Amino acid sequence: MRHTRQLLLALGVLALAVARPALAQEAESKAHSGLGFGAKAGIGFGPEQFVIGGQMSLGKALGFIRVVPNAHLGFGDETTFDVNIDFLARLIVEEKGFGFYGGVAPGWITYDGGSDFGLTGVVGTQLPILKGKATNLEVRWNFTNMPDLRILAAIVF
């Protein structure tokens, strides 16, 4: 368990080191930048779950990769808790607030049978549904352990 905490702390420090500070301002536009705190909810399969979570979009690393630490709590056939650091490439029409993103997320998960490190794939779309808010619909699947698949909606404030 001690090694798990150390690795999780190291991943968090790495994400903060490579990301622009969350308070850095991007160019003003009519659409929400997608930076900031967000809330998530959705469903999961393998095990079947209702999922809630949160995220904090920190900014860009390497000029085009967005760093987004997030956590999810799943209830249902099995209770899970996971922490991930998403590294996402985005193609967004800033004036319209519409676009696509995808990437990978190393992370740590606890479940009824134990805990494990894993790698999650992420694809999503940013949709201009709520005025002044970034709204996303994303699909997450796990390459290494569970959950197998999650479909989540997110609102970034």
C-alpha positions as CSV (number, residue, x, y, z in Angstrom):
1,M,0.0,0.0,0.0
2,R,2.9,2.3,0.8
3,H,4.3,1.9,-2.8
4,T,0.8,2.6,-4.2
5,R,0.6,5.9,-2.4
6,Q,4.2,6.9,-3.4
7,L,3.5,6.1,-7.1
8,L,0.2,8.0,-7.0
9,L,1.9,11.0,-5.4
10,A,4.7,10.8,-8.0
11,L,2.1,10.8,-10.8
12,G,0.4,13.9,-9.3
13,V,3.7,15.8,-9.0
14,L,4.6,14.9,-12.5
15,A,1.2,16.2,-13.8
16,L,1.6,19.5,-11.9
17,A,5.2,19.9,-13.1
18,V,4.4,19.6,-16.8
19,A,1.1,21.5,-16.8
20,R,0.5,25.2,-16.9
21,P,-0.9,26.5,-13.7
22,A,-4.7,26.1,-13.6
23,L,-5.1,29.8,-13.1
24,A,-3.3,30.7,-16.4
25,Q,-5.6,32.5,-18.7
26,E,-6.2,31.3,-22.3
27,A,-7.2,33.7,-25.1
28,E,-10.7,35.1,-24.6
29,S,-13.3,33.7,-26.8
30,K,-17.1,33.2,-26.7
31,A,-16.7,29.5,-25.8
32,H,-15.6,28.1,-22.4
33,S,-11.9,27.1,-22.5
34,G,-12.6,23.8,-20.7
35,L,-10.0,24.7,-18.0
36,G,-11.1,24.4,-14.4
37,F,-13.1,22.1,-12.1
38,G,-15.7,19.7,-13.5
39,A,-18.3,17.2,-12.3
40,K,-19.0,13.9,-14.0
41,A,-21.7,11.3,-14.0
42,G,-22.5,8.3,-16.1
43,I,-22.8,4.5,-16.3
44,G,-20.2,1.8,-16.3
45,F,-20.1,-1.8,-17.8
46,G,-18.0,-4.7,-16.5
47,P,-19.1,-4.3,-13.7
48,E,-22.4,-2.5,-14.2
49,Q,-22.3,0.8,-12.2
50,F,-23.6,4.3,-11.7
51,V,-20.5,6.5,-11.7
52,I,-19.9,10.0,-10.3
53,G,-16.6,11.9,-10.3
54,G,-14.7,15.1,-10.7
55,Q,-11.9,16.5,-12.7
56,M,-9.5,19.5,-12.8
57,S,-8.3,20.5,-16.2
58,L,-4.9,22.1,-15.5
59,G,-3.8,23.3,-18.9
60,K,-1.4,22.3,-21.6
61,A,1.9,20.4,-21.5
62,L,4.2,20.1,-24.5
63,G,2.0,22.8,-26.2
64,F,-0.9,20.5,-27.3
65,I,-1.5,17.9,-24.6
66,R,-4.0,18.8,-21.9
67,V,-3.4,17.4,-18.4
68,V,-6.6,16.5,-16.5
69,P,-6.4,14.7,-13.1
70,N,-9.7,13.1,-12.2
71,A,-11.4,10.6,-9.8
72,H,-14.5,8.4,-10.2
73,L,-16.6,6.5,-7.6
74,G,-18.7,3.6,-9.1
75,F,-21.6,2.0,-7.3
76,G,-23.4,-1.1,-8.5
77,D,-22.4,-4.7,-9.0
78,E,-19.0,-3.8,-7.5
79,T,-17.9,-0.6,-5.7
80,T,-14.8,1.0,-7.3
81,F,-12.8,4.1,-6.8
82,D,-10.2,5.3,-9.3
83,V,-7.8,8.2,-9.7
84,N,-6.4,8.9,-13.2
85,I,-4.3,11.6,-14.9
86,D,-5.6,12.1,-18.4
87,F,-3.2,13.2,-21.1
88,L,-5.5,14.4,-23.9
89,A,-5.0,15.8,-27.4
90,R,-7.8,18.2,-28.3
91,L,-9.2,19.5,-31.6
92,I,-11.7,22.3,-30.5
93,V,-13.2,25.1,-32.5
94,E,-12.7,27.7,-29.8
95,E,-15.3,30.2,-31.1
96,K,-18.0,27.5,-31.2
97,G,-16.9,25.4,-28.2
98,F,-17.3,22.2,-30.3
99,G,-14.7,19.6,-30.8
100,F,-13.1,16.2,-30.1
101,Y,-10.4,14.9,-27.7
102,G,-8.7,11.6,-27.0
103,G,-5.8,10.2,-25.1
104,V,-4.6,7.9,-22.3
105,A,-4.8,8.0,-18.6
106,P,-2.5,6.1,-16.2
107,G,-4.3,5.5,-13.0
108,W,-4.9,3.5,-9.8
109,I,-8.2,1.7,-8.9
110,T,-9.5,0.1,-5.8
111,Y,-12.3,-2.4,-6.0
112,D,-13.9,-5.1,-3.7
113,G,-11.2,-7.6,-4.5
114,G,-8.1,-5.3,-4.1
115,S,-6.4,-2.5,-6.0
116,D,-4.3,-2.2,-9.1
117,F,-2.6,0.3,-11.5
118,G,-3.8,0.5,-15.0
119,L,-4.1,2.4,-18.3
120,T,-7.4,3.8,-19.5
121,G,-8.2,5.0,-23.1
122,V,-10.3,8.2,-23.4
123,V,-12.2,9.6,-26.3
124,G,-14.8,12.4,-26.1
125,T,-16.5,15.3,-27.6
126,Q,-17.0,18.8,-26.2
127,L,-20.5,20.1,-27.0
128,P,-21.8,23.7,-26.5
129,I,-24.9,22.6,-24.6
130,L,-24.9,25.0,-21.6
131,K,-24.0,28.7,-22.1
132,G,-20.8,29.6,-20.4
133,K,-19.9,26.0,-19.5
134,A,-17.8,23.4,-21.2
135,T,-19.9,20.2,-21.5
136,N,-18.3,16.9,-22.5
137,L,-19.5,13.4,-23.4
138,E,-16.7,10.8,-23.1
139,V,-16.1,7.1,-23.3
140,R,-13.4,5.5,-21.1
141,W,-12.2,1.9,-21.4
142,N,-9.6,0.1,-19.4
143,F,-6.7,-1.7,-21.1
144,T,-5.5,-3.6,-18.0
145,N,-8.1,-4.2,-15.4
146,M,-11.7,-3.1,-14.7
147,P,-14.0,-1.3,-15.3
148,D,-14.2,-2.4,-18.9
149,L,-16.2,0.6,-20.2
150,R,-17.7,3.9,-18.9
151,I,-19.8,6.5,-20.6
152,L,-19.7,9.8,-18.8
153,A,-21.1,13.3,-19.2
154,A,-19.1,16.2,-17.7
155,I,-19.7,19.9,-17.0
156,V,-16.7,22.2,-16.4
157,F,-17.4,25.3,-14.4
